Structures are given as structure tokens and as C-alpha cells.
Amino acid sequence: MSTSLRRTKIIATLGPATESEQLLGGLIRTGVDIVRLNMAHATHEWTRTVIRRIRAASQTVGREVAIMMDIKGPEIRTGDVASPIELKAGEVFDFTVKPGADGGNAEEIRSVDVNYRDLVRDIKVGDTVLVDNGLIRLEVLTKDEARIRCRVLIPGELKSRRHINLPGVKVNLPSFTAKDRADATVGLEEGIDFLALSFVRDAADITLLRDFLEERKSKVGIIAKIEDQSAITNLDAIVQACDGLMVARGDLGIECPFEDLPVIQRRAVRACLRHGRPVIVATHMLESMIEQPVPTRAEITDVANAVYELADCVMLSGETTIGKYPLDCVQILDKIARRIESEDRPDTRQLVELHSERLRVLHSAVVLADSLPGSKLLTFTRYGTMVRGLAALRPVCAPILAFTPQAGLHRQMNLLRAVEPYLMPFASEPDITIENAIAHLRRLGRVAAGDKLIIATDILSQDRLFESVQLRTVK
């Protein structure tokens, strides 16, 4: 991995292909900033083991990464079938919500159970039912208290426990399930850094999870995953309520018309820029590399577009859980990001809503940094406010060198675009803290004599904190 700064961060999902100590160390060395745990099928024993393994690997490599637990959220699935059911176009097929209900009448109508008993209340005649990531499509013909009768529009092979999507249907499942609570509790006990909440529909879903975290005095960040049409309708409120947003293009691309997906991604990234929230672009970024050693040209362009849009992070899923070339995938993301970041980038500062005096001060620091070629931004933070503000303002060239005495915040800063996090105790005198930081950066080779540093920090004067911007030349 190059020692120069890559501004776009990389998230890799852990799985059988990467959960060993050797592969974990390889991921961290190659440039992964955040490790994601997908709790859809994870056991608590596995979760505890791999979290401790990630921390140990970080210590061995000498580079701390953050851990994101992606909790399952509300989900509708088909039940078990004895053998795959080959659905034919035009066939009438039943989804049963009461175990043991048959197709009814004397006709031969095949069926499968679903795990959501109130589905008959939420769905209406004429609605579309998508099964197995949209590979099978059905239309609702009739319904009663026991079953939903459909016609197969797009045929396919129905296997056990396939995911069901209902485009445009408001489902009244809880956003934070009992399984999610149990999984999140394990994560908090083991010291995770982020919780990603699946199928967020409105800001109230985030409030529910935040209340859970506050009851446990946790500072874990909440990542809202937008995956259906309700989330798009409530996008601005969701962005303002969360600590970061994930554009989860898998289910989103099923729930929404596929031609809308690029528009939604762009809207989501811009909403995050406007409100100063980090944003992750996820799913199918290098999907072909699960089996192939090189990406398609379309995948390369897709990754490049996320970087051009100034997303904070790009994310790998199956590529690093079950893929044959997990380290190659990380290296390719790294190469694409660095190449695109070397191009001229648009000035997006005007998109950010400067709703506080602090943001206006930070804005002036970024303007100054952008006017001085080769300069670097240096900031100090205990709670993350300063560094998040600077990252949201997207400095064109200057890296953000961020110091904190808090270990948890140090890892969480891995989510933020262009931020290099450093862990260091703060002295009682601000000037001593600044000098200690500069000395540390000199030892690491990150700054040298003659470099220009724009320092954005709080200054304590007469028991009051004041925002301050300084320009210093390294001696």
C-alpha cells in the first residue's frame, strides 16, 4: 500500500474467505479502513471470536481499523421447501401466512410459508412480490386471512428461505428486532465502533436504536442503510438523524426502478454533503471478482463514479466474504480511488449548510488550505465535532490530520473522507498539544520543515472555548 493518503475509505465485509488471522492482517495492510460484520447469518460465538481477532490483527500490523456490525433488521423470507420449486410463467402460487394452510379448493395450487404473519394486512391486490433478489416476480391476485394468491410473471426456481421484496409496500415490521437487540448487545460488549441499521424507513427508526445505545451509555455511531422507497421519501430526515448513511444498492435496486438507482445514489451522496454526514456506497462494486481475478470495465467505472461523487467510503461484500480474490479487490479499489483523486475535483463547499458559527470557522480553514498548495489541515478533537465538520467540507487537496485522546473516536474517524486519525493524549496547554502533534508527525515523515499547517482547534480562554484557525510553518 502506498504511504500517500487515499482520501476515499475502504470497507471490507468479513467472511470465510477472510476471517483467518493471516487474511485479516492482509486486509489491514492492503488498506482496509473498516471491517464489516454481516449479522444476517452470524452466531454470537463467531462474532466475539472475529472481533477479538480483528483487534489483535490491528495491533500486529500497527494500524487500527474500525468495526461495523451490520444488524439484520426486519426481513420477510419464505419458509423451508423439501426440494426446489420450479415456478412457471402464468402459474398460480400461494404464499401462506398460517402454517398448514393449503392451496384451497380442489385445484392443484402449490404454496410456501412466509415468516411474516401480518403480510396479508400490508399487501393489496395488484402489488408485486419479488423473490430471491428479484429473480422471481409475482403479482397479487387475491388474499384472505391465511394466504396471498399470486400469478407468476417471471419464472424461476424457488428454494428455501428466499428473501422477499415488496416494492412500494409499507411493511409494519419493527425496525429494530429482538435478534438485532441480542446481536447489538454482543457487539457493544466486544467494543464495536458502528452499528448499521438495515431497512431504515424514517428518522424514528434511528431514534429507536439511539435510545437503545443511550440506555447503555454507548458512543457507537449509527449508520442508516437506505434500501427501499420509504427511505428515499424520508431521505433528508434520515440523513440528519444518523451518524452516517449507507446507499445499500442491493435491495434498493430491487425495491426501486433500476433506472432510478444512479439518481438515488447521487441524491443520497449530495444530501449527506449538504448535512455534513459521511456516506458509504455499497454492493456489487466488484461483484465479478468473486470468481474472476480482474473487474469488468463497468465495475471500474462504477467505483470511479463513487469517488468522483466524493463518497466517504466504498464497500466490498461478497467480494471479501466468499470471493477468491479478496486482497486483489482491496488493491483494485485503492488503485482506482487514488487515480480518480489525482484528477481535478469539483469544489463542493457551497453544498454544505453552514448552520453554525463553528462550521463557518472550519469553512475558512478549508478555504485557506485550498489556497496554499501542499498544505495540510491539523485538528484536535475529543468528541469528533471538529474533524467531522472539516471532512464534510471536502478540502480539495489538503489531508486532515486529526488527533484525539479517545481510542473509540480514533477508530471511528476511519469512516471520514481524507482524515488520517492519530491517537495521542492531550496536554493541559493547547500549545504543548500542538507541538507534540507536530513532533509526532515529523517522526512519521508526514510533515517536514517548511510545510504549511492550517490548525483548526478550540482555544480555552477565561473558562470559555473559542474556535481558532492558525497558519503555522513547520520548523
N, C-alpha and C positions, 0 to 999 in steps of 0.2 A: 504493500500500500504506500502511496506517495505521502510524504510528510507535509505537503502543502494542504491547505484547507479545502475540503469539499463542503460546499455550503448546504447541499441537499442531503438530508439524513436518510439512512437505510434501516428498514425494519425487516427482520427475518423471522419467520414462524418456525418454531422448534417441532421436530417430529422424529420418526425412526431414522431418517437419513442423517440427522444432525445432533442427536441427543447425547452422543458419546463425549467424553472429556476432550478427546483429540479433535473432533469436528467442531465442538463449541469453541475451543481455542482458535481453530482455524477461522471460524466466522468472525470472531472479535478481531483477530489480526488483519483479516481481509477488509474490514471496515464497517461491520455491522454496528449500529449505534443503539438499537433497541431489539430485544428478543421478545417475541410474542408467543404466548401460550394459548392455544385454542382449546377452550374447556368443553367443547361440544361432546368429546368422547374421552376426556382425560379423567383418570382416577386421582383421588387425593394423595395417595401414596406416590404415584408418579410425579405429581405436581410438586410435592415437597422435595423429592429427590432432585428433580431437574433445577429447581430454583437454587438449591444449595450448590449444585454443580455449576450453574452459571456464575454464581458469586465466586466460587473457587477458581474457575477459569479466568475470570476478570482479574483476580489477584495474581495469577500466574503470568498472564500476558502483560499486566501493568496498565490496564485500561478499563475503567468502569463503564459498563453498559447498563441501560435501564431495562426493567422487565415489565411488560404489559400483559395483564391477564385479560383475555377476551372471553367474557362470560356469554353463555348461550342465548339467553333471553327467551321471549315467547316463540314457540315453534309449533307448527302443525305438521304431523307426519302420518303416513299410512302405517298400518299395523303389519304384522308378520304374515307372509304368504308361504304355503307349503312348497310351492315352486313358482318361478316367474310366470306372470300372466301376460300373454301376448294380446294386447288390445288392438282391435281392428277399426279402421275408419268407419264411422257410422254406427258402431256398436253402442247399445245402451248399457250403461255401467253404473253401479251404485257405490256411494261412499256411505257406510253405516256408522252412526254415532252411538248406537246401543249395541253392545256385544250380543251376538246371537241372532240379530235381525237378519232375515233372509231377503232375497230379492222381491218377494211378494208375488201374488198371483200364481198362475201355473207356468208362466213363461220362464225360460232359462236366462236369467239375468245374473251375471257374475258380480261380485262385490268385494270390497275390502274395508276393514275398520279404519277409522281415524282416531287420533288421540285427543281431539278437542270436541267435547260433548255439546257445546253451545254453537257449533258451526252452523247448524240449521237456523239459528236466530240471526246470525250475522250476514249470511249469504242470501241472495234472492234469485228468482228465476231470470235467466239470461246472462248471469255472471259467468266469468271464465274461471276455470280451475286449471292451474298449471302444476304438473307433477314432475319431479326429478329434474330440477333446474330448467323447467320449461320444455323439456324434450317431448312430453306428452301434454296435449291440450284437450280440454273437455268443456262443454257448455252445459249449464244447469237447465234441465227441462222442468222438473217438479221437485218438491220436497215435502216431507212430513216430519213428525217428531223423531222418527227413527232413522231416516235415510235422506240422502240427496241423490236424485236420479239425474244422470248426465248422458250426453251423447259425445262420443269420441270424435274430435275434429282432426287431431294429429295423432296417429297411432304410435305405439311403442311397447317395449317390454317393461312391465311393472314388477319391480322387485320389492322386497321387504323394507319397511321403514324409509320410504322415499319422502323427501321434503315437498310440501305443498305450498304454492304461492297463489294468492288471490288478488290480482291487480285491481286496484280501486275499491277494495272491500275494507271497511274499517272493522278490524277484529278486536274484540273486547277482552283479549288475553292480558294478564298482568305483565307490565314491562320488566319487572324485577321478580323473578320466580323464586320458589323455595330452593331449587337447585342452585340458582345464582347466588343466593344468600350463603349457602353452605360453601360453595366454591370461593366466593369472595372472602369469607371468614378465614379459610385456609391461606389465601393469598396475603391477607393482612398480617396473619401470624408469621408468615415467612418473609415479609418485608418487600412486597412488590411495589412498583412505582406508579403504575397506571392501571385503571380498570376501564376496559372498553365495553360499553353497554350496547348490546345488539338491538336492532329494530326500534330505535328511538323514534317516537311519533310526534312528541311535542315536548316543551320545556318541563312539563310536570313529571315526565319520566325521569329526567335528570335530577329534579328536586328530590324525588323518592330515593334515589341512590345517594345523593349528597346527604340527606338526613341519616341514612344508614351509616355513612362514613363519619359524620359529625358525632353520632352517638358513641362511636368507637375512638373518637379523638384522632382520626386518621387524616393525613395530608395527601393521600393518594390522589392523583389527578384523574378526572373523568373524561374519557374520550367517547364522544357520541357517534355512533355508527348510523349513517342515514342509508336506509335500504328499501324504502317504499314511498308511495306518493304522498302519504300524510306528512312525512318528514320534509318533503320538498315544499309543501304548502306552508309549513311552520319553520322554514329554514332559518330565518333571522333570529327568531326567539330561541331556537335550539342552539345556534352559534353563540349567542350571548350568555346562555345558561351553562355551557360546558367549558372545560379547560382545553379542549382540542376536538377536532372533527375528523372523522374518517369517511371518505367517499367510498363506500363498500360496493364496488361496481358489479359484484356477482348477483346478489339478489336485486339490487337496484336496476340492473339491466333486464331482469325478468319482470319486475313489478311495473316498470315504466316502458313506454315505446322505445325500442332500441335506438331509433334515430334521435331521441331526446337526450340520450346518455351523455354525449360530449357537451351539450348545452348545460345540463345539470352539473356536470363536473366543473365547468368554467364558472357557473353561478356560485357554486359552493366555495370554490377557492377564493373568488372575489368577495364573497360575504365574510369569509374568515379574515382576509386582508383588511376589509373595512372595519371589522370589530376587534381586530388585534388578537385573533385566535390562531394557533397553529393548525395546519391541515395536512392530512395524510391522503394520498391517492393510492388505492389498494385494488388488488385482484386482477389476475390474468396478465400481469405486466410482462412476464417472460414464460408464459404457460407452456409453450412448445418445448422449453428446456427441461421440463420434467423428464422427457425422453431423449431429446436431441442436444448435442453439445454446443450448438450455436442458436441464437434467437432468429426469428423471422425479421425481415426488414420492417414490417408493420409494427412489431413489438418494439424495435429500436426507436421508431418514430413516436410511439405511444409514450415511452419513458421520457423521451426528449420533450414532448409536449408538456408533461407534468412539470419538468424542470423549467421550461420556458414560462409556464404559468406561475412560477415561484412558489410551488408547494413546498412545505417544510420537509416532508418525508415521502418516499416511495416504499412500497411494501411488497415482500415476497410471501406467498402462501404455500401452495403445493410444491413450488419450485425447491423449497428448502425443507419441507416435511417428508416428502416421499420421492423427490426428484433424484436423478442420477448425477447431477452436476451442481450441487448446492453452492460450493465455493466459486465456481465459474460464474454462476448467476450474480453473486455479490460483486465480483470483479467487473462484470459487464455493466451493472448499474453504476458502479464507481466510475468507470471509463466514460460512459455516456453523460453522466452528470457533470464531470469535470470538463468535458469537451463543450457542452452547451453553456456551462457557466463562464467559459472563456470568451463567449460571444458578447456583443453589446446587449445590455439588458434594459428593459423599459424602466423609467422612474415611476414607481407606484406609490410614492409617499402621499400623493394627493388623494389616494383612495382611502387612507386611514382617517377615521373620525377622531380629531384631536379634542376629545371631550373633557380633558383635564389639563391643568397647568403643567403637571409633570410631563405629560405626553408632548406638550409644546416645547418644553425644555429639551426633552430627548430628541425631538424633531430637529432642533437647532444643532444638536451634537451630530446627528446623521448628515445634515446639510454640510456642516464643517468638514466631516470626514470625507464626504464625496468630493469636496473641493480640493482636497490635498492628496494627490496620488501617492499610493504606498503607505498611507496612514492606517492606524488600527484603532478600534474603539476598545476602551478598557472600562469595565464597570464592576461594581461590588454590590452584592445583594444578599440579604438574609431571608427574604420572603419571595423573591422572584419577580417582583413588580418591575424593577428597572430593566432587567435583561429581557423580559417578555415584551416590554414596550419597544426596546431597541430592535429586537428581532422582527416585530410586527412592522416596523418602518422600513424594512428591507434595504439596508445600506447597499449601494451599488457594488462597491469594491471592498470596503473595509471589513475584515473579520471582527467578530465581537468576542473579546477575551473576557470571560465572566468568572469572577471569583466569589466563592461563598464558603462559609464555615459549616454549612449544613450538608451532611452526606446525602440525605434524600433529595434535596434540591439539586445537588451536584449531578446526580444521575438523571433527574427529570429534565435538566437543561439539554440533554441529548436529543430531545424532541424538537428543539428550536433551530430554525434555519440560520446558518452562518455563525452559530455560537460554539465556541470552544470552552467547555467548562473546566474550572480548576477548583480544587478543594484546598482551603488554607484558613487557619484561624486568623481572626481579625485582631489587631492591636487596639488598645483603648484610644490611641491617637490616629485619626484618619490619615495623616501624612505618613506615619510609620507603616500603616497598612499598604498604602500606595507604593512606597519604596520597597517593601518586602515583595509585593507582587511583581514589580518591575525586575527586581533581582532574580526572582524565580523564573520569569520569562527569559531573561538573559541566559541563565544556566541551561535552559531548554533549547536555546537557539531560536526562540520565537520573536525576539526583538534584538536589535543591535544599536550601537552608538549612531546617533543621527536620525533614528526613526521618530516619526511624529505619532504621538499618542493623544487621542481625544478621550479624556476621562470624564465619564458621566457617573456621578455618585451623589449621595446625601452628605451634607456637612452639618454637624451639630454645633449650634451657636446659641449660647444663653438658653439652654434646655429646649431649643427648637431645632427641627430639621429643615434644611433648605436644600433644594435641588441645585446642583452645581455642574457646570461644564468647564473643564480646563483643557488647555493645549500645552503639552509638555514635549520636549525633545529629549530622547534618551541620551544620557551622557556616557 
